[in-house]
Each structure stands twice: as structure tokens, then as C-alpha cells.
Amino acid sequence: MQKYELDTPCIVVDQDKLKANIARVQRLADEAGIALRPHAKTHKTPQIARMQLKAGAVGITVAKLGEAEAMADGGIGPILIAYPIVGKTKLERLMRLAARAEVTVAVDSLEAAAGISDAAVNAGIVMPVWIEVDPGYGRAGVQPGEALLRLGRELRTLAGIRVTGVLVFAGQSYDEDSDEGRILVAEREAATALASAEALRGLGFPIESVSAGSTPVSRFASAMKGATEMRPGTYVFGDLTQVKAKAMNVGECALTVLVTVVSRPAPDRAVIDAGTKVFTSDGEDSPIGTGRGYVIGHPGIEVAWFNEEHGVLRLPPEERELKIGDKLEIVPVHCCAVVNMLDVMHMVQGDEVKDVLPIAGRGRVK
């Protein structure tokens, strides 16, 4: 089958670009002498995680327990859950998962760590945990310095966990407008992680892993002095957010959404069969002036706005021959959000559909 025969809207992934992206970032990590533990929240697909592991990744990262279960079901591991696990139901699931897969969990509070410890003691295991430290992004993570030391002292009393690493996420890298700024974020992120690791080692913890990094700073892995690994995710597919961050160019983006023109209500307007229920409303407009997406082969078209089921395109004079039934490929603003909206992705080589992969982690947000 040819890709333009696919029913729309659907996700299309260019296999050659996907493989090139995986190889490129693995090479960046190798050249910097640090490990790569990519974040699978982007693709949510065990088959792609397996490609990353085969290329040299030391394991994968996930955000939610449901994603970890989907990856373990697909035979993928080791798995880092970079998210606090809280609540009886989730702790019971975590113990079942730990019985069949190699799992590490991030914590940033005594409450979360104590829950994991109690569940692990009851299950007769010791759970490896990493402490998440906030490097200035202002999301999750214990504050470095005295707050971290206080948490470390509290965790020493918990019999069901073993603290073996620290992780940080400097999401502020997305706000930088220059490579100089991104390099500075990478340096400071790694410095925070390293200082935190040394502080925890001073408390007697056997800190082995110092984990940092995201796709916007992956080009600067060599600047992450003291980090033992990085955890980028979006690099596998790419999107307009990463184009804005100069992590890749539009031609390297492997994931597109194939859509059909379903209405031509005005000469300068076309409507496609995908809105926020496919593209989502996440992220900012295209950095190259094309609105909520980039139409491949039609740089003059603006993806102007979305409703739930409709996408509205503004057409310059040279694009007004566009007809109802025409199909277009659009690079989204944020590919991770798009992947979570659909059940499968179509792997293509050139225009030929090679495979259809279920998105095993789609909707696994618990």
C-alpha cells in the first residue's frame, strides 16, 4: 500500500529519518562519553524502544506507570519511571511490575519514598530509586542544597528502597533563543546534578547514575560535565518545537500527520479532517511562520487554527488549486502529544507503507 492510500487522519513515520535520528543522538552521547536512556513518552511503542536499545541505549525512561507496563509487556528494559508513584493502587501495580522487569523509580519527597519502601518491604524486595532534583525549571524535584540533604537523611531510615541515582530536567532549555543560552542551561543542569550526587554520596548513598538532558540540549552533551547519562525523547520523531530549539531541521522530522482536504469554503481557505483531537493545542505556533503545523511541500500554506475535528488552512494565491480529496502531510507542533491521540502509526519508506505499529502506551496515563 502507498501512504496516500491510507485512511486519514493518521500518523506516518518515515523509517529512514527515524533511524537517522536514533543514530545521530546515540552518536552524540557516545562522543560525549555518557550513556543514553531515551524517554519513551514520545513514541510509546516497544518496537521503537527496541531500535533505540539496539543502537546503544542503556535503557528507557517513561513518565507514567502505565507506559512502563506497556514497555515491559513488549519485553523492553531496564525502565526508569521518572515520575513519583503515589497511592495504594499504583504501588500494588509497581510491585507487580518489579517482579517481572528491571525498574527504577524517581522520588522527590519522603511521602512518595515511604510508600514505595513500605510496598517493597511487603513484597520482599528492595526498590532502586533516584532522587529528582529541580535544576531551576520549577516543576517537580526537591530543591538542591539543604532541602536535598534533609530528604536524604530521611530516606536513610527506609528499608525498602536503595538510592542509587539523581536526575534533573531543565525544561527551561526550551525558552532559550540561542545556542549559547542552551549550552549554559546544559552546563548548569549537569552541575546541579553532579553537586547533588556528591552531597548524597556524602550521606553514604551509593550514587551510580547522574541523569540529565533533554532533546534541545542533546547537541551539547559534551558540555554536561559530571553527568553519566542523558534522557532526550522527542529527537526520535522531531517536531516544530524542536525546530524552534534548533535541535533539528524540518527535513529531519520523521513524524507527520496525513490529512485529507474535506472542504473548500473560500478561495483562500481549506479545511482538513483533523483538529485538536489529533494535533492537540499544545505548544507554540511554528517558528517558520506556518501556524499550527508545517505542510510538507507547501511552505506557503498556513495551518491557521483548529477546532476539535476541523483544521483550517489559509492558502496563498499559488496554493488555491488545492481540491477536496487532496491529501497533505503536516509536521505537528508537538509530536509527543499527537502520538497519544491515535492508536497506530504507519511506518513508511518513501511512499510505501512497510508496517503498522500499535501505540502500546497510548492513553496509559495512570
C-alpha positions in Angstrom: 0.0 0.0 0.0 1.1 3.6 -0.7 0.9 6.1 2.1 -1.6 8.3 0.2 -4.0 5.4 0.1 -4.2 5.4 3.9 -7.4 6.5 5.6 -7.0 9.8 7.4 -6.2 11.4 9.7 -3.3 9.1 10.6 0.3 9.1 11.8 3.0 8.5 9.3 6.6 7.8 10.3 9.5 7.9 7.8 11.6 4.9 8.7 14.8 6.2 7.2 14.5 9.5 9.1 13.6 7.7 12.3 16.7 5.5 12.1 18.9 8.5 11.3 17.6 10.4 14.3 18.2 7.5 16.6 21.8 7.1 15.3 22.6 10.8 15.4 21.7 11.2 19.1 23.3 7.9 20.1 26.5 9.2 18.4 26.3 12.5 20.4 26.1 10.5 23.6 28.9 8.2 22.6 31.2 11.1 21.6 30.5 12.8 25.0 31.2 9.5 26.9 27.8 9.4 28.5 25.0 6.9 28.3 21.7 7.4 26.6 18.5 6.5 28.3 15.8 7.9 25.9 12.4 8.9 27.0 9.7 6.7 25.5 6.9 9.1 26.3 7.4 10.4 22.7 6.8 7.2 20.8 5.1 4.9 23.4 6.0 2.0 21.2 8.1 -1.0 22.3 9.3 -1.6 18.7 10.9 1.8 18.6 12.3 1.4 22.1 13.9 -1.8 20.8 15.5 0.1 18.0 17.0 2.6 20.5 18.3 -0.2 22.7 19.9 -1.9 19.7 21.6 1.3 18.7 23.3 1.5 22.1 20.8 3.0 24.7 21.3 1.6 28.2 17.6 1.5 28.9 14.5 3.7 28.5 12.7 6.3 30.5 8.9 6.7 30.9 6.7 9.2 32.6 3.8 7.1 33.9 3.5 3.6 35.4 1.1 2.7 32.5 3.8 3.4 30.0 6.3 1.3 32.0 3.8 -1.6 32.0 3.3 -1.3 28.2 7.1 -1.3 27.7 7.6 -4.4 29.9 4.8 -6.2 28.1 6.8 -5.6 24.9 10.0 -7.1 26.5 11.7 -3.7 27.0 14.0 -2.8 29.9 15.6 -1.6 32.1 12.9 1.0 32.8 13.3 4.3 34.6 9.9 5.8 35.8 10.8 9.5 36.0 7.7 10.3 37.9 6.5 10.0 41.6 4.4 6.9 42.2 1.8 7.7 44.8 -1.2 5.8 46.1 -2.1 2.2 47.1 -3.3 1.1 43.7 -0.3 2.3 41.8 2.1 0.9 44.5 0.5 -2.5 44.1 1.0 -2.3 40.3 4.6 -1.1 40.8 5.4 -4.2 42.8 3.8 -6.5 40.2 5.8 -4.7 37.5 9.0 -5.0 39.6 8.5 -8.8 39.8 8.9 -9.1 36.0 11.0 -6.2 34.9 14.1 -4.2 36.0 12.5 -0.9 37.3 13.9 2.2 38.9 11.6 5.0 40.2 12.2 8.7 40.8 11.1 10.3 44.1 11.3 13.9 45.4 9.6 13.5 48.7 9.6 11.4 51.9 5.9 10.6 51.4 6.5 9.1 47.9 9.6 7.2 49.0 8.0 5.9 52.2 5.1 4.5 50.2 7.4 2.7 47.8 9.5 1.4 50.7 6.5 0.0 52.6 5.2 -1.7 49.5 8.7 -3.1 48.7 9.1 -4.5 52.2 5.8 -6.2 52.0 6.8 -7.6 48.6 10.1 -8.8 49.9 12.2 -6.7 47.6 14.4 -3.5 47.7 13.4 -1.0 45.1 16.1 1.2 43.5 15.1 4.8 43.5 16.6 8.0 42.1 16.1 11.4 43.7 14.8 14.1 41.4 16.3 17.5 41.9 15.0 20.7 40.5 17.7 22.5 38.4 15.7 25.7 38.2 12.8 24.7 36.0 10.2 25.0 38.8 8.3 21.8 38.2 8.9 18.6 40.2 12.1 17.9 42.1 13.5 18.6 45.6 15.4 21.8 45.8 19.2 21.4 45.8 21.2 22.1 48.9 19.8 21.8 52.3 16.4 20.5 51.2 18.1 17.7 49.4 20.3 16.8 52.3 17.2 16.8 54.6 15.4 14.5 52.3 18.5 12.3 52.0 18.7 11.9 55.8 15.1 11.0 56.0 15.4 8.3 53.3 18.3 6.6 55.1 15.7 5.2 57.5 13.6 3.4 54.8 14.4 -0.3 54.5 12.6 -1.0 51.2 14.5 1.4 48.9 18.1 1.9 47.8 19.0 5.3 46.5 21.3 4.8 43.5 21.0 8.0 41.4 19.9 11.5 40.9 18.0 13.0 37.9 17.3 16.5 36.8 15.2 18.1 34.0 16.0 21.6 32.8 12.9 22.3 30.8 14.0 26.0 30.7 16.2 25.0 27.7 13.0 25.3 25.6 12.9 29.0 26.4 16.4 29.8 25.3 16.8 31.7 22.0 20.5 31.0 21.3 22.9 28.1 21.4 24.9 30.0 24.0 21.9 30.0 26.3 21.2 26.3 25.7 24.8 25.4 26.4 24.6 27.4 29.7 21.5 25.5 30.6 23.2 22.2 29.9 26.2 23.1 32.0 24.1 24.3 34.9 21.8 21.3 34.7 24.7 18.9 34.9 26.4 20.9 37.6 23.3 20.7 39.8 23.0 17.0 39.2 26.7 16.4 40.0 26.7 18.5 43.1 23.5 16.7 44.3 25.1 13.3 43.6 28.2 14.3 45.6 26.1 15.6 48.5 24.2 12.3 48.6 27.4 10.3 48.4 28.5 12.3 51.5 25.5 10.8 53.3 26.6 7.3 52.4 24.3 6.7 49.4 25.9 4.6 46.5 25.1 7.1 43.8 25.9 5.5 40.4 23.8 7.4 37.9 23.7 11.2 37.4 21.0 11.7 34.8 20.2 14.9 32.9 19.4 16.3 29.5 16.6 16.7 27.0 16.4 17.0 23.2 17.1 20.8 23.0 20.5 20.3 24.7 21.4 16.9 23.4 23.6 18.5 20.8 25.7 19.8 23.8 26.1 16.5 25.6 29.8 17.2 25.9 29.0 20.3 28.0 27.2 18.1 30.6 30.3 17.6 32.8 29.7 15.1 35.5 26.5 13.7 34.0 26.7 9.9 33.4 23.7 9.9 31.1 21.0 11.9 29.2 17.3 11.3 28.6 16.1 13.1 25.5 12.9 11.8 23.9 11.4 13.9 21.1 14.5 13.5 18.9 13.2 10.2 17.5 10.5 12.0 15.6 11.1 15.7 15.8 8.5 18.4 15.6 8.3 22.2 15.2 9.1 22.8 18.9 12.5 21.1 18.3 12.9 23.0 15.0 12.5 26.2 17.1 15.0 24.9 19.6 17.4 24.2 16.7 17.7 20.6 17.8 16.8 19.5 14.2 15.5 20.9 10.9 12.1 20.3 9.3 13.7 17.9 6.9 14.8 15.6 9.7 11.3 15.4 11.3 10.3 11.7 10.9 6.6 12.0 12.0 3.9 13.7 10.1 0.1 13.6 10.2 -1.5 12.6 6.9 -4.8 14.5 6.4 -7.5 15.0 3.7 -9.0 18.2 2.5 -12.7 17.9 3.2 -13.9 21.4 2.4 -13.0 24.4 0.2 -15.4 27.0 1.5 -13.5 30.0 0.2 -10.7 30.6 -2.4 -8.2 31.3 0.4 -9.4 28.6 2.8 -9.3 24.9 3.0 -10.5 22.6 5.8 -8.8 19.3 6.7 -10.1 16.3 8.6 -8.0 16.8 11.8 -8.2 19.3 14.6 -7.2 19.4 18.2 -8.3 15.7 18.7 -5.3 14.8 16.5 -2.9 17.7 16.6 -3.8 18.9 20.2 -3.4 22.6 21.2 0.0 22.0 22.9 3.0 24.2 22.1 3.5 27.4 20.3 3.0 28.2 16.6 5.6 27.3 14.0 8.8 29.2 14.2 8.9 29.4 10.5 5.6 31.3 10.1 3.3 28.4 9.1 1.0 28.4 12.1 0.0 25.2 13.9 2.0 23.0 11.6 4.1 22.7 8.5 2.6 21.3 5.3 5.4 19.3 3.6 5.9 20.5 0.0 3.6 23.5 0.6 5.6 26.1 2.7 3.2 28.9 1.8 0.2 27.2 3.4 -0.6 28.4 6.9 -2.1 25.9 9.3 -4.2 28.7 10.8 -6.4 27.2 13.6 -8.1 24.1 14.9 -11.5 23.1 16.3 -11.9 19.6 17.7 -12.4 17.9 14.3 -11.5 20.6 11.8 -8.2 22.2 10.8 -8.3 25.4 8.8 -5.7 26.2 6.3 -5.0 29.7 4.8 -3.9 29.4 1.2 -1.8 31.9 -0.7 -2.7 32.5 -4.3 -0.2 29.9 -5.6 -1.9 27.2 -3.5 -5.6 27.8 -4.4 -5.7 24.9 -6.8 -6.0 22.6 -3.7 -9.0 20.3 -4.1 -11.4 18.4 -1.9 -9.9 14.9 -1.5 -6.3 16.0 -1.8 -4.0 14.6 0.9 -1.4 16.5 2.8 1.4 15.7 5.3 1.8 18.0 8.2 4.6 18.2 10.7 3.0 19.0 14.1 4.0 21.4 16.7 4.4 18.7 19.4 4.7 15.1 18.3 4.6 13.6 21.7 1.0 14.9 22.2 -0.1 13.7 18.8 1.2 10.2 19.4 -1.0 9.9 22.5 -4.1 10.8 20.4 -4.1 7.8 17.9 -3.9 4.1 18.2 -1.4 3.2 15.5 1.4 4.7 13.5 2.2 3.8 9.9 5.9 3.2 9.1 6.8 4.1 5.6 9.8 4.0 3.3 9.5 6.5 0.6 5.8 6.4 -0.2 5.4 2.7 0.6 3.8 1.6 3.9 6.1 -1.0 5.4 4.4 -1.7 8.8 1.6 -0.6 11.1 2.7 -0.4 14.8 0.2 -0.3 17.7 1.0 2.6 20.0 1.0 0.4 23.1 1.4 3.2 25.6 -1.3 5.4 24.0 -3.6 6.6 26.8 -1.6 4.9 29.5 -1.6 8.0 31.7 -2.2 6.3 35.1 
